[in-house]
Amino acid sequence: MFDTFNYNRRKSDKVKIGNVLLGSDYPIRVQSMTNTDTNDTENSVAQSIRIYEAGGEIVRLTAQGVKEAENLKNIKESLINKGYSFPLVADIHFLANAADIAAQYVQKVRVNPGNYIGLVRKSDDYTDEEYQAEYEKIKARFTILLDICKKNNTAIRIGVNHGSLSERMMNRWGDTPRGMVESCLEFLQVCDENDFHNVVISMKASNTLAMVHAVRLLVSEMAKRDMHYPLHLGVTEAGDGEDGRIKSSVGIGALLHDGIGDTVRVSLSEEPEAEIPVAKKLATYIIEKQGHNRIASTVNSDYNFFEYDRRQTSEVLNIGGENVPVVFMNKDGEFATLPDFLLRDNKVYAQDGSVYNVFDATQLGELQSDNLNAKFLKLSYPELNDKILDLLKASSDIVVLLSSNHKNQVGEMRAFFHTLLNKGIKTPVVLCRNYAGDDLETYQIQAAADLGVMFLDGFGDGIFLEYTNALAPNKIRTEQLNAIAFGILQASRVRVSKTEYISCPGCGRTLFQLQTVIAKVKAATSHLKGLKIAVMGCIVNGPGEMADADYGYVGAGRGKVSLYKKKECLERNIDENEAVAKLIDLIKANGDWHD
């Protein structure tokens, strides 16, 4: 499917979206989506221009109804009159008629297989006949859109969302990556039967694991069918600020490291133009790994790229075994959340006051004579030899501090872990990375992209981040690195250390001030460690994408909000001025509040 050790972009077909060409022969394109009312031509045009001038190459707008779809014509004409020709994409949910109209005006139409023909609800199990009958309805309706797209040279994005799989797919496949893939494949089958190939695909989720596994599985299934459609990558409802940047970089970065991805949208609950620099930094960082020195290794025969299975390790102190991954940090710093270990001058300091020695590959004799109950060994993949492998296999008190200076650090670290798997070695491993980023955002993106994929792959029992920049030695503080480390573990879904906010970026369907509401919710609830709270602009993806959230705040109409506990809506159509207070009351009533 892909070379897990050596970076190469997956070969994908050329797709024409207006004046932008997409596919593996072209740069990774970056894009965003407006959050204006699509009926508001002036503001939609202005925001589209801001996205473009920030570096966005494609701009998407919601078309939730026929009226909005019709106004895309006015938006496009206004942009042309102002001298702009970048392609526009219509985002469609529930109304196939809106897609038919939009396809006549914009360069690409995104449809969601989960709701393309509207909501179809059935409480009983689908028989094979009922399952097929609904597919025939989809096929007939989708074929009409494909004919319009052929006539107007309009591309299609088949955009599957984890949070809005159809009940039919949920009934047959469950809320799983396989369900997402099957939902996409039947739409691709219709495209294939109609000889329509101007197609882009996305498989999105707020859950980074689900998103990565769904895309990998889809790529594998397409390869079996000799399909090579380009992929649009994104993590939905990633949030804002540091959390949003880290979560997006973990999910998108994992797939980019696999060589998968032709266009990127980083979804932040901020102004759309703020997404573009993040997407560009992320894509540029990964693509620069092309042409690296080849890494030779062998994938473990039992390893599964499509399901999460943490590598089994022995337990040393509270590292490895069944323990959550730990955080190491430099000894100098003030921490809001205490790291598990401090490391400085070849000494490891535990929270209980114990001190342990750190050795390197030239000090194996000293390591073996050390009589402490834990020993830390600095290693990189090129240093592995039979002597070290035998030592690791025979010892139950060593923790490896793994680093890499390779241009493709992810590939080399993966090679290290697969070597341990192949040798049956269960030594716990802490991932160590040192960056000299120009700014905090760059550090967040690069560290999350490099290390998040390792945890998603089931590798790593800890994380240690450093910052070394001789020109600006104090630009990024130790306590900021500590926050990034915990953020990567949370975004990778291997350790929860703070309140997690699942929030959408907003669009023309959002009927309240999303950024203001998120700030209010965070101010009131950020001390509730371990809770997942969703703030969603509307019901399209809200109830689905927040399915694993503990509580949800979802737009229900203009000035109205509904509150959820898990998947159950407990209060409907609350006045938005009372909604945050009501959310707090709901959390208290369920015993999850503490002061």
Backbone torsions as a table, in degrees:
resi	resn	phi	psi	omega
1	MET	NA	-52.9	174.0
2	PHE	-153.6	159.8	178.6
3	ASP	-85.9	107.4	-173.3
4	THR	-68.1	-18.0	-177.5
5	PHE	-101.3	-23.2	-173.7
6	ASN	-125.0	127.0	-174.5
7	TYR	-76.7	122.5	170.9
8	ASN	-146.6	136.6	177.8
9	ARG	-70.4	136.7	174.6
10	ARG	-60.4	136.3	176.9
11	LYS	-71.3	123.4	178.8
12	SER	-134.0	157.0	-176.6
13	ASP	-70.2	161.0	174.5
14	LYS	-83.3	129.7	175.0
15	VAL	-124.6	134.3	-178.1
16	LYS	-100.8	120.4	176.8
17	ILE	-119.5	92.8	-173.7
18	GLY	59.5	-123.9	-178.9
19	ASN	-96.0	13.1	178.5
20	VAL	-111.6	128.8	176.9
21	LEU	-100.8	134.9	-174.2
22	LEU	-121.7	141.5	178.1
23	GLY	144.0	178.7	-172.3
24	SER	-70.2	-16.2	177.2
25	ASP	-84.9	2.1	-175.5
26	TYR	-128.1	163.5	178.6
27	PRO	-61.0	157.2	173.2
28	ILE	-69.3	117.9	-175.4
29	ARG	-83.5	145.9	177.0
30	VAL	-114.3	146.7	-175.9
31	GLN	-150.9	171.1	177.2
32	SER	-150.0	-178.5	-177.3
33	MET	-134.0	137.3	178.3
34	THR	-69.6	156.5	173.1
35	ASN	-120.1	19.6	176.9
36	THR	-84.2	166.7	170.8
37	ASP	-72.0	121.1	-176.3
38	THR	-64.5	-19.1	174.2
39	ASN	-76.5	-14.1	179.0
40	ASP	-91.0	89.8	-174.2
41	THR	-59.7	-47.5	-174.5
42	GLU	-60.8	-49.5	-178.0
43	ASN	-71.8	-33.0	177.4
44	SER	-66.1	-41.1	177.3
45	VAL	-64.6	-46.2	-178.2
46	ALA	-61.3	-43.3	-179.0
47	GLN	-70.7	-36.3	176.4
48	SER	-59.8	-41.3	178.8
49	ILE	-65.6	-39.3	178.5
50	ARG	-63.2	-39.4	177.4
51	ILE	-62.9	-46.1	-179.4
52	TYR	-63.3	-44.6	-177.4
53	GLU	-71.1	-19.0	173.6
54	ALA	-80.1	-9.0	179.2
55	GLY	116.9	2.8	177.5
56	GLY	-70.7	136.2	-177.7
57	GLU	-101.1	-17.0	-179.8
58	ILE	-140.3	139.1	-178.4
59	VAL	-124.7	130.7	-179.8
60	ARG	-109.9	143.9	176.5
61	LEU	-131.2	145.3	177.1
62	THR	-75.7	143.2	173.5
63	ALA	-131.2	76.9	-173.8
64	GLN	-78.2	-8.9	178.3
65	GLY	-149.2	173.8	-179.4
66	VAL	-62.6	-39.5	-179.5
67	LYS	-60.1	-45.3	179.4
68	GLU	-66.2	-39.8	179.0
69	ALA	-61.9	-41.3	178.2
70	GLU	-63.3	-36.3	-176.5
71	ASN	-73.8	-13.3	175.2
72	LEU	-59.5	-29.6	176.6
73	LYS	-61.7	-45.1	-179.9
74	ASN	-66.7	-38.5	178.9
75	ILE	-64.1	-45.1	-180.0
76	LYS	-62.7	-44.8	-179.3
77	GLU	-64.4	-38.4	178.6
78	SER	-64.1	-41.5	178.5
79	LEU	-63.8	-43.1	178.7
80	ILE	-62.1	-42.0	178.9
81	ASN	-63.1	-26.7	177.9
82	LYS	-89.3	1.4	176.4
83	GLY	92.7	16.9	-178.7
84	TYR	-110.0	135.6	-177.6
85	SER	-128.3	15.4	-179.8
86	PHE	-65.2	149.7	-175.3
87	PRO	-72.5	147.5	176.8
88	LEU	-111.9	147.7	179.1
89	VAL	-124.8	135.1	175.3
90	ALA	-96.7	131.3	179.4
91	ASP	-100.5	118.9	-171.7
92	ILE	-116.5	134.1	170.8
93	HIS	-137.6	134.5	171.3
94	PHE	75.5	-37.1	-172.3
95	LEU	-110.1	98.5	177.7
96	ALA	-63.1	-30.0	178.3
97	ASN	-61.7	-36.7	178.0
98	ALA	-65.2	-36.7	177.7
99	ALA	-63.8	-41.6	179.3
100	ASP	-59.4	-41.1	-179.3
101	ILE	-71.6	-48.1	-176.8
102	ALA	-60.3	-36.0	-177.1
103	ALA	-61.8	-17.7	178.9
104	GLN	-82.7	-14.6	-172.9
105	TYR	-117.0	-35.7	-174.2
106	VAL	-101.9	171.8	-175.8
107	GLN	-89.8	-15.7	177.1
108	LYS	-152.1	145.1	176.1
109	VAL	-120.3	128.3	175.3
110	ARG	-97.6	127.0	174.4
111	VAL	-119.4	148.1	179.9
112	ASN	-106.1	112.0	-179.0
113	PRO	-55.3	-25.8	-177.3
114	GLY	-70.4	-22.0	-178.3
115	ASN	-142.5	21.2	-175.1
116	TYR	-59.4	-39.6	178.8
117	ILE	-102.5	26.3	177.9
118	GLY	87.3	-176.4	179.2
119	LEU	-79.4	124.2	175.0
120	VAL	-119.4	112.4	-175.1
121	ARG	-113.6	136.1	178.4
122	LYS	-148.9	123.9	-173.7
123	SER	-81.6	-28.4	-178.3
124	ASP	-86.4	168.4	176.4
125	ASP	-64.2	144.5	175.9
126	TYR	-79.5	131.7	168.6
127	THR	-76.3	165.5	177.6
128	ASP	-59.2	-36.5	-179.3
129	GLU	-67.9	-42.4	179.1
130	GLU	-67.5	-38.9	178.6
131	TYR	-61.1	-45.1	-179.2
132	GLN	-69.7	-38.0	-179.2
133	ALA	-61.8	-39.7	178.6
134	GLU	-69.0	-34.8	175.7
135	TYR	-61.6	-40.8	-179.3
136	GLU	-63.1	-35.4	175.9
137	LYS	-64.3	-44.7	178.5
138	ILE	-60.5	-47.1	-177.7
139	LYS	-58.6	-46.5	-178.6
140	ALA	-63.3	-42.6	-177.8
141	ARG	-72.8	-39.7	-178.5
142	PHE	-68.7	-32.9	179.1
143	THR	-61.8	-36.2	176.7
144	ILE	-59.3	-45.3	179.0
145	LEU	-64.2	-41.3	180.0
146	LEU	-61.4	-38.1	178.2
147	ASP	-63.7	-40.9	178.0
148	ILE	-65.1	-41.9	-179.8
149	CYS	-65.3	-38.1	176.3
150	LYS	-60.5	-44.9	-177.3
151	LYS	-64.3	-33.0	-174.5
152	ASN	-107.6	8.8	-178.6
153	ASN	55.1	42.2	-178.3
154	THR	-100.0	133.2	177.3
155	ALA	-82.3	163.2	177.8
156	ILE	-121.5	136.5	164.9
157	ARG	-110.4	121.3	172.2
158	ILE	-87.0	103.9	-172.4
159	GLY	-108.9	97.1	-179.5
160	VAL	-86.6	131.4	177.0
161	ASN	-115.3	130.7	177.3
162	HIS	-55.4	-33.8	-175.7
163	GLY	-83.9	-4.7	-177.8
164	SER	-138.2	40.3	171.2
165	LEU	-64.7	145.0	179.2
166	SER	-66.5	156.5	178.4
167	GLU	-61.9	-32.6	178.1
168	ARG	-61.7	-44.5	178.1
169	MET	-69.2	-40.2	178.9
170	MET	-61.9	-39.4	-178.3
171	ASN	-65.1	-38.6	-175.4
172	ARG	-86.5	-39.5	-170.2
173	TRP	-119.2	-12.7	-177.4
174	GLY	80.5	178.0	-179.0
175	ASP	-83.5	68.0	-168.3
176	THR	-131.3	162.5	171.6
177	PRO	-56.3	-36.7	177.7
178	ARG	-61.9	-39.3	176.8
179	GLY	-62.6	-39.6	177.2
180	MET	-62.5	-43.6	-178.1
181	VAL	-65.3	-45.1	-179.7
182	GLU	-63.5	-36.4	178.0
183	SER	-61.8	-39.8	179.4
184	CYS	-72.5	-43.3	-173.3
185	LEU	-61.6	-35.7	-179.2
186	GLU	-71.6	-29.6	173.1
187	PHE	-70.6	-37.4	176.2
188	LEU	-64.6	-34.5	177.7
189	GLN	-61.8	-40.8	177.7
190	VAL	-64.7	-42.8	177.6
191	CYS	-58.8	-45.1	-177.9
192	ASP	-63.7	-42.6	-179.6
193	GLU	-66.0	-25.0	179.3
194	ASN	-99.2	10.6	179.2
195	ASP	53.1	41.2	178.5
196	PHE	-112.3	119.5	-172.9
197	HIS	-129.1	8.7	177.1
198	ASN	-84.0	66.9	-166.5
199	VAL	-125.8	137.0	171.1
200	VAL	-119.7	148.9	-177.3
201	ILE	-125.6	142.8	169.8
202	SER	-133.8	146.8	177.0
203	MET	-132.2	99.3	-170.1
204	LYS	-114.7	149.6	176.2
205	ALA	-156.0	156.9	171.5
206	SER	-78.8	-27.2	176.1
207	ASN	-79.1	111.5	-175.1
208	THR	-61.8	-36.7	178.3
209	LEU	-63.5	-46.9	179.7
210	ALA	-61.5	-41.7	-178.8
211	MET	-63.4	-47.6	-178.1
212	VAL	-65.9	-44.6	-178.7
213	HIS	-67.0	-36.9	178.7
214	ALA	-64.0	-44.4	-178.9
215	VAL	-66.7	-45.4	178.6
216	ARG	-58.8	-43.5	-178.9
217	LEU	-65.7	-41.3	178.1
218	LEU	-62.0	-45.7	179.6
219	VAL	-59.2	-41.5	178.3
220	SER	-63.8	-44.1	-179.8
221	GLU	-68.0	-37.7	177.8
222	MET	-65.4	-39.9	179.7
223	ALA	-59.9	-37.5	177.7
224	LYS	-63.3	-27.7	-178.0
225	ARG	-100.0	9.0	-178.3
226	ASP	58.2	39.4	175.2
227	MET	-106.8	139.8	-174.7
228	HIS	-138.7	43.3	-178.2
229	TYR	-67.8	145.4	177.4
230	PRO	-69.3	153.9	-175.9
231	LEU	-112.0	134.8	171.5
232	HIS	-99.8	125.8	-176.0
233	LEU	-108.8	142.5	174.9
234	GLY	-174.2	148.2	171.4
235	VAL	-104.0	121.5	-177.7
236	THR	-78.1	156.2	173.2
237	GLU	48.5	44.1	-176.1
238	ALA	-73.1	-24.2	-179.5
239	GLY	104.3	-156.9	-178.1
240	ASP	-129.9	179.4	174.1
241	GLY	55.7	-147.7	-178.2
242	GLU	-60.1	-43.5	-177.7
243	ASP	-60.2	-43.8	-179.3
244	GLY	-64.5	-40.2	179.7
245	ARG	-67.9	-42.7	-179.4
246	ILE	-67.8	-46.4	-177.4
247	LYS	-62.8	-43.4	177.8
248	SER	-63.0	-41.5	-178.0
249	SER	-69.1	-33.4	176.6
250	VAL	-63.5	-52.6	-176.1
251	GLY	-71.4	-51.5	-179.0
252	ILE	-67.9	-42.0	-178.5
253	GLY	-61.4	-36.4	178.8
254	ALA	-59.1	-45.7	-177.8
255	LEU	-73.5	-37.2	175.9
256	LEU	-61.7	-38.3	176.6
257	HIS	-63.2	-30.0	175.7
258	ASP	-74.0	-6.5	-175.9
259	GLY	86.7	6.8	-176.9
260	ILE	-97.1	135.5	174.6
261	GLY	126.0	128.4	-178.4
262	ASP	-121.9	-18.3	174.1
263	THR	-150.1	148.2	-171.8
264	VAL	-130.5	136.9	168.6
265	ARG	-128.7	117.2	175.4
266	VAL	-90.6	116.6	-175.6
267	SER	-92.8	106.1	179.0
268	LEU	-116.8	145.1	176.6
269	SER	-82.4	59.8	-179.0
270	GLU	-141.1	-174.0	175.2
271	GLU	-63.3	139.4	-173.9
272	PRO	-55.2	-36.8	-177.9
273	GLU	-66.1	-19.6	177.7
274	ALA	-71.0	-18.4	179.8
275	GLU	-73.5	-28.8	-170.4
276	ILE	-65.2	-49.6	179.7
277	PRO	-59.3	-35.3	178.9
278	VAL	-65.0	-47.4	-179.8
279	ALA	-62.4	-41.0	-178.8
280	LYS	-66.7	-43.3	178.9
281	LYS	-61.6	-41.9	-177.9
282	LEU	-66.1	-50.7	-178.4
283	ALA	-63.3	-43.3	-179.3
284	THR	-62.8	-42.3	-178.1
285	TYR	-60.3	-42.4	-178.3
286	ILE	-74.7	-44.1	-174.7
287	ILE	-64.8	-25.5	179.2
288	GLU	-69.3	-7.1	178.5
289	LYS	-83.3	-3.3	177.6
290	GLN	-60.6	146.4	173.9
291	GLY	77.9	17.3	-179.3
292	HIS	-74.5	163.9	174.9
293	ASN	-61.9	136.6	-173.4
294	ARG	-65.0	139.8	178.2
295	ILE	-105.7	121.0	-178.1
296	ALA	-97.9	125.7	176.0
297	SER	-165.9	177.6	-178.6
298	THR	-128.6	127.0	177.2
299	VAL	-66.4	133.6	176.8
300	ASN	-61.3	133.5	-173.1
301	SER	-66.2	-21.5	-179.6
302	ASP	-94.6	-1.2	-175.3
303	TYR	-74.5	137.2	-178.6
304	ASN	-115.2	116.1	-178.9
305	PHE	-77.4	-9.9	-171.5
306	PHE	-108.8	-1.7	178.6
307	GLU	-139.8	149.0	179.7
308	TYR	-83.5	129.5	175.8
309	ASP	-149.5	104.5	-177.9
310	ARG	-64.5	135.1	177.9
311	ARG	-58.0	131.6	179.7
312	GLN	-76.3	130.5	-179.3
313	THR	-135.4	160.3	171.7
314	SER	-75.3	163.3	-179.0
315	GLU	-102.1	124.1	174.9
316	VAL	-123.1	119.1	-169.8
317	LEU	55.7	-125.2	174.9
318	ASN	-110.1	30.9	-179.0
319	ILE	-111.3	131.3	179.2
320	GLY	82.2	-166.6	-176.6
321	GLY	62.0	-131.2	179.6
322	GLU	-93.5	2.1	-179.2
323	ASN	-71.8	148.1	173.1
324	VAL	-67.5	154.3	177.6
325	PRO	-56.8	139.8	-175.6
326	VAL	-97.3	164.0	178.1
327	VAL	-115.0	125.3	171.0
328	PHE	-101.4	147.3	177.4
329	MET	-148.2	154.8	175.6
330	ASN	-58.8	147.9	-172.8
331	LYS	-65.3	-25.5	-177.8
332	ASP	-89.4	115.2	178.0
333	GLY	165.2	161.4	174.0
334	GLU	-118.2	127.7	-166.7
335	PHE	-120.7	129.3	172.9
336	ALA	-69.8	-40.6	173.3
337	THR	-116.2	119.3	-174.9
338	LEU	-66.0	132.0	170.7
339	PRO	-67.7	161.8	-178.3
340	ASP	-77.5	-32.4	-179.4
341	PHE	-140.3	149.9	171.7
342	LEU	-111.1	144.1	-176.9
343	LEU	-134.3	124.3	177.7
344	ARG	-162.2	140.5	175.9
345	ASP	52.9	46.1	177.4
346	ASN	58.2	33.7	173.3
347	LYS	-132.6	139.6	175.0
348	VAL	-108.9	128.5	-178.0
349	TYR	-111.4	119.4	177.8
350	ALA	-87.6	162.6	-178.1
351	GLN	-64.9	-23.9	-179.5
352	ASP	-84.6	5.1	178.4
353	GLY	95.6	-7.9	178.9
354	SER	-68.9	147.8	-179.6
355	VAL	-126.2	134.9	-176.9
356	TYR	-126.5	156.8	-177.0
357	ASN	-93.2	150.1	177.2
358	VAL	-114.8	131.5	-178.3
359	PHE	-121.6	164.3	173.1
360	ASP	-119.5	-176.7	-172.4
361	ALA	-67.5	-14.8	178.0
362	THR	-90.4	-0.7	-173.8
363	GLN	-120.6	36.8	-175.9
364	LEU	-65.5	-34.4	178.0
365	GLY	-63.3	-45.0	178.2
366	GLU	-63.9	-39.1	178.8
367	LEU	-60.7	-45.2	-176.1
368	GLN	-68.9	-25.2	179.4
369	SER	-89.7	-7.5	178.0
370	ASP	-68.5	130.4	-175.0
371	ASN	-101.1	10.3	177.4
372	LEU	-75.9	162.2	-175.0
373	ASN	-83.1	0.8	174.6
374	ALA	-147.8	138.5	-180.0
375	LYS	-131.8	139.9	-177.7
376	PHE	-113.5	127.1	-174.9
377	LEU	-120.0	117.1	175.5
378	LYS	-76.0	128.2	-179.8
379	LEU	-144.3	158.2	166.5
380	SER	-132.3	164.5	-176.0
381	TYR	-57.8	-44.1	-179.3
382	PRO	-62.3	-19.3	-178.8
383	GLU	-82.8	-11.1	179.9
384	LEU	-64.6	129.0	173.5
385	ASN	-143.0	177.0	-175.9
386	ASP	-61.0	-37.8	-178.6
387	LYS	-63.1	-45.0	-179.5
388	ILE	-69.0	-41.4	179.4
389	LEU	-62.6	-40.6	177.7
390	ASP	-65.2	-39.7	178.9
391	LEU	-62.6	-45.0	-179.5
392	LEU	-63.9	-39.5	-178.0
393	LYS	-68.8	-32.4	-176.3
394	ALA	-86.7	-13.0	-173.2
395	SER	-106.4	145.9	178.2
396	SER	-120.4	11.8	-176.6
397	ASP	-126.2	17.1	-178.4
398	ILE	-106.2	138.6	169.9
399	VAL	-117.7	127.4	178.4
400	VAL	-87.6	133.0	170.3
401	LEU	-100.9	99.4	-170.8
402	LEU	-90.9	126.6	176.2
403	SER	-128.9	170.4	178.1
404	SER	-152.4	136.6	173.4
405	ASN	-110.6	9.6	-179.3
406	HIS	-71.5	151.5	176.6
407	LYS	-59.2	-35.3	175.6
408	ASN	-108.7	79.7	-176.4
409	GLN	-60.8	-37.7	-178.6
410	VAL	-62.7	-45.4	179.5
411	GLY	-61.1	-41.0	-178.1
412	GLU	-71.0	-39.6	177.3
413	MET	-66.1	-39.7	175.7
414	ARG	-59.1	-41.2	179.3
415	ALA	-61.3	-39.4	177.5
416	PHE	-59.3	-48.7	-177.0
417	PHE	-67.4	-39.7	179.7
418	HIS	-68.0	-30.8	174.6
419	THR	-64.3	-43.9	177.1
420	LEU	-61.9	-42.6	178.0
421	LEU	-60.1	-45.3	-178.3
422	ASN	-64.5	-27.8	-179.0
423	LYS	-94.9	-2.4	-179.5
424	GLY	69.7	28.7	-177.8
425	ILE	-92.1	130.5	-175.3
426	LYS	-111.9	23.8	178.2
427	THR	-64.2	129.7	175.1
428	PRO	-67.8	148.9	-174.2
429	VAL	-131.9	131.7	174.6
430	VAL	-103.7	129.5	-179.2
431	LEU	-84.2	123.9	-176.0
432	CYS	-118.7	126.8	178.4
433	ARG	-139.4	141.4	178.6
434	ASN	-123.2	123.1	-179.5
435	TYR	-120.4	155.5	176.5
436	ALA	-123.1	43.3	-174.8
437	GLY	-57.4	151.3	-178.3
438	ASP	-72.6	-22.4	-177.4
439	ASP	-157.1	169.3	-175.5
440	LEU	-62.9	-43.1	-179.0
441	GLU	-60.3	-43.0	179.1
442	THR	-61.6	-41.3	178.3
443	TYR	-62.8	-46.1	179.6
444	GLN	-56.4	-46.5	-176.7
445	ILE	-65.2	-49.2	-175.5
446	GLN	-67.8	-44.9	-179.7
447	ALA	-65.0	-41.8	180.0
448	ALA	-66.2	-39.3	179.9
449	ALA	-67.1	-40.3	-176.8
450	ASP	-77.5	-41.3	-172.3
451	LEU	-96.7	-30.0	177.7
452	GLY	-58.0	-42.4	-179.0
453	VAL	-62.4	-32.6	179.6
454	MET	-65.8	-43.7	178.8
455	PHE	-69.1	-37.3	176.0
456	LEU	-62.8	-32.4	178.6
457	ASP	-77.1	-4.7	179.9
458	GLY	90.7	12.1	-176.6
459	PHE	-108.4	139.7	174.0
460	GLY	110.6	129.2	178.3
461	ASP	-113.8	4.2	178.0
462	GLY	-176.3	174.4	-176.6
463	ILE	-143.6	138.1	177.6
464	PHE	-136.7	115.9	-179.1
465	LEU	-110.2	139.1	175.3
466	GLU	-131.3	160.3	177.2
467	TYR	-131.5	122.9	178.7
468	THR	-131.5	111.7	178.5
469	ASN	-144.4	103.9	-175.9
470	ALA	-62.0	-28.9	-177.8
471	LEU	-79.7	-26.2	-179.6
472	ALA	-144.0	69.8	-171.4
473	PRO	-63.3	-23.8	-176.1
474	ASN	-110.4	15.1	-174.6
475	LYS	-67.4	-36.6	177.8
476	ILE	-120.3	121.2	-173.1
477	ARG	-86.9	158.3	-178.7
478	THR	-58.7	-40.1	-179.3
479	GLU	-66.5	-27.8	175.0
480	GLN	-71.1	-38.8	175.9
481	LEU	-62.4	-38.6	178.6
482	ASN	-61.4	-43.1	178.4
483	ALA	-63.9	-39.2	178.5
484	ILE	-64.6	-43.0	-179.1
485	ALA	-59.7	-49.2	178.5
486	PHE	-64.6	-35.6	178.9
487	GLY	-64.2	-39.5	178.4
488	ILE	-64.6	-43.3	179.6
489	LEU	-62.9	-39.3	179.8
490	GLN	-70.3	-44.0	179.7
491	ALA	-64.5	-28.4	178.0
492	SER	-84.7	-3.6	174.5
493	ARG	67.9	32.7	178.6
494	VAL	-112.2	-13.4	177.0
495	ARG	-158.8	126.1	178.0
496	VAL	-100.5	122.8	-177.5
497	SER	-127.5	-2.4	-178.3
498	LYS	-157.8	173.0	174.9
499	THR	-62.2	133.8	177.5
500	GLU	-106.1	129.9	179.5
501	TYR	-109.7	123.8	177.0
502	ILE	-104.8	106.0	-175.5
503	SER	-136.0	140.4	-178.0
504	CYS	-82.4	165.4	179.6
505	PRO	-80.4	-10.2	-177.6
506	GLY	83.2	154.4	176.5
507	CYS	-160.3	-167.5	-179.0
508	GLY	-65.8	-11.5	176.8
509	ARG	-84.6	-12.9	-177.1
510	THR	-79.0	126.2	-173.1
511	LEU	-112.4	21.3	171.4
512	PHE	-144.8	168.2	-178.1
513	GLN	-76.2	94.1	-170.8
514	LEU	-59.4	-48.8	-176.4
515	GLN	-63.2	-38.1	178.5
516	THR	-65.7	-43.1	-179.4
517	VAL	-65.1	-44.4	179.2
518	ILE	-57.8	-43.7	179.1
519	ALA	-61.0	-41.4	179.4
520	LYS	-66.0	-43.9	-179.6
521	VAL	-64.3	-42.9	179.2
522	LYS	-63.8	-42.7	-179.2
523	ALA	-60.3	-33.2	-176.5
524	ALA	-87.4	-24.0	-168.1
525	THR	-127.4	-0.2	-171.9
526	SER	-64.8	-15.2	179.2
527	HIS	-84.1	-4.1	-176.0
528	LEU	-86.8	76.0	-175.0
529	LYS	-56.2	128.8	174.5
530	GLY	95.3	-13.5	178.3
531	LEU	-80.9	149.2	172.4
532	LYS	-111.2	121.8	-178.0
533	ILE	-123.1	127.0	-178.6
534	ALA	-103.7	137.3	173.0
535	VAL	-123.9	107.7	-171.3
536	MET	-121.3	138.5	-174.2
537	GLY	-72.0	-28.9	-177.4
538	CYS	-156.8	-179.5	-175.0
539	ILE	-86.6	-3.2	-175.5
540	VAL	-59.8	-57.5	178.2
541	ASN	-111.8	-9.0	-173.5
542	GLY	-51.4	-66.3	-176.0
543	PRO	-59.9	-29.8	-179.9
544	GLY	-79.1	-50.7	-177.2
545	GLU	-67.1	-23.2	179.1
546	MET	-97.1	19.4	-173.4
547	ALA	-59.8	-32.7	179.8
548	ASP	-98.3	9.6	174.9
549	ALA	-78.3	152.5	178.0
550	ASP	-77.0	-37.1	-179.8
551	TYR	-140.2	149.2	-179.5
552	GLY	-134.8	141.4	177.7
553	TYR	-120.1	108.0	-169.3
554	VAL	-126.9	129.7	176.7
555	GLY	-60.7	130.0	-177.5
556	ALA	-115.4	-5.5	-176.8
557	GLY	160.7	178.4	-178.2
558	ARG	-62.5	115.3	178.9
559	GLY	74.8	9.2	-176.7
560	LYS	-122.3	145.6	-176.7
561	VAL	-135.5	142.8	171.9
562	SER	-113.2	144.2	-178.4
563	LEU	-112.0	138.9	-176.2
564	TYR	-121.6	147.0	164.3
565	LYS	-115.2	113.8	-169.9
566	LYS	54.9	-126.3	-178.0
567	LYS	-91.7	-2.2	-173.7
568	GLU	-95.9	125.8	176.1
569	CYS	-80.5	117.4	-175.6
570	LEU	-101.4	-28.2	178.2
571	GLU	-138.5	128.1	-175.0
572	ARG	-112.2	146.6	169.3
573	ASN	53.3	45.7	175.5
574	ILE	-77.6	145.1	173.9
575	ASP	-60.9	131.1	-175.3
576	GLU	-60.7	-24.4	178.5
577	ASN	-70.3	-18.7	179.7
578	GLU	-107.3	-4.6	-166.9
579	ALA	-68.5	-39.4	-178.7
580	VAL	-66.0	-43.1	177.7
581	ALA	-62.8	-39.9	178.8
582	LYS	-66.6	-35.7	177.0
583	LEU	-62.5	-44.7	177.7
584	ILE	-60.4	-43.2	178.3
585	ASP	-60.4	-39.8	-179.5
586	LEU	-65.5	-43.3	179.0
587	ILE	-63.0	-42.1	179.0
588	LYS	-64.6	-42.4	-177.4
589	ALA	-63.7	-25.2	-179.5
590	ASN	-98.3	10.0	173.7
591	GLY	75.6	16.9	-178.2
592	ASP	-102.0	6.2	-178.1
593	TRP	-96.4	140.8	168.3
594	HIS	-145.2	149.6	-177.4
595	ASP	-88.5	NA	NA
